[in-house]
Amino acid sequence: MKLMAFNGSPRKKWNTATMIEHALEGAREAGAEVELVHLYDLDFKGCSSCLACKRVGRKEVGVCAMKDELKPVLDRVREADALLVGTPVYYGTESACARAFLERVQYPYLNYANYDKSYFPRKIPTGLLYTMNVQESLLEILGYPVTFERTRAFLARHFGSCELLLSTNTSQYKDYDKYETGFDKADKARHHAEQFPKDCQAARELGARLAQGYQS
Ligand SMILES: Cc1cc2nc3c(=O)[nH]c(=O)nc-3n(C[C@H](O)[C@H](O)[C@H](O)COP(=O)(O)O)c2cc1C
């Protein structure tokens, strides 16, 4: 069992990456081999709409024709047994880099002739993890759950299943005194000390579940 995880934050040691590391730890403990890809390290773009992956008579299905640094990663995704995508929320949605990745990793598997029959060769479990500044109580008001659910449902459609995990009210800065902020610093510190470890534990458990493989 191989789990591939993707960090859609430019920061390699902050909230999203920390949550992903815990998920990978849980997966490792459950016996999975893991690989972490920091998407911001790669030179790639989102789908170019060349439509080679939709061409009638194409030699292979489910393969993106774009040749860039994401290509070998997408080749490995084909062999993976589970996927985990982690992203910070930027302007109410995934980071641009995570979005570009989601387009590239999914569109070749989208079967226009039969939406329910993905071109991905088998069913695998996936996880989708968001970290964000806002407090949980504001999610509905801001309309975030609709966005999260849309992306979750697409991953489930393309790969088999997808579990969503959220971490709200994250600490964006190590030292809130050094940066412009309108946030309640004491609340941020308290949340980081008390809730974030619980979020990381939930990520660890998610990783362990992903390592069990696809459950119908
Ligand atoms: C460009 C940018 C846009 C952001 N937009 C939002 C937003 O719309 N909603 C929100 O809750 N947090 C927003 N944030 C905060 C991040 O989502 C939050 O701090 C996240 O946990 C950062 O993840 P990281 O520590 O892994 O980089 C934004 C941060 C940046 C840099």
The ligand as a Gaussian input file, in Angstrom:
#p B3LYP/6-31G(d) Opt

LIG

0 1
 C       -2.993000      34.662000       0.071000
 C       -3.700000      34.179000       1.304000
 C       -5.090000      34.140000       1.317000
 C       -5.766000      33.648000       2.431000
 N       -7.135000      33.602000       2.400000
 C       -7.801000      33.047000       3.443000
 C       -9.221000      32.936000       3.403000
 O       -9.886000      33.320000       2.462000
 N       -9.832000      32.366000       4.474000
 C       -9.148000      31.900000       5.564000
 O       -9.759000      31.369000       6.477000
 N       -7.790000      31.985000       5.619000
 C       -7.118000      32.555000       4.583000
 N       -5.734000      32.630000       4.622000
 C       -5.012000      32.072000       5.798000
 C       -4.522000      30.650000       5.570000
 O       -5.494000      29.844000       4.962000
 C       -4.159000      29.974000       6.891000
 O       -3.272000      30.748000       7.632000
 C       -3.581000      28.584000       6.618000
 O       -3.646000      27.773000       7.770000
 C       -2.134000      28.685000       6.143000
 O       -1.612000      27.406000       5.910000
 P       -0.042000      27.114000       6.045000
 O        0.323000      27.496000       7.454000
 O        0.097000      25.657000       5.789000
 O        0.649000      27.925000       5.023000
 C       -5.030000      33.168000       3.559000
 C       -3.627000      33.228000       3.535000
 C       -2.966000      33.735000       2.431000
 C       -1.449000      33.779000       2.425000

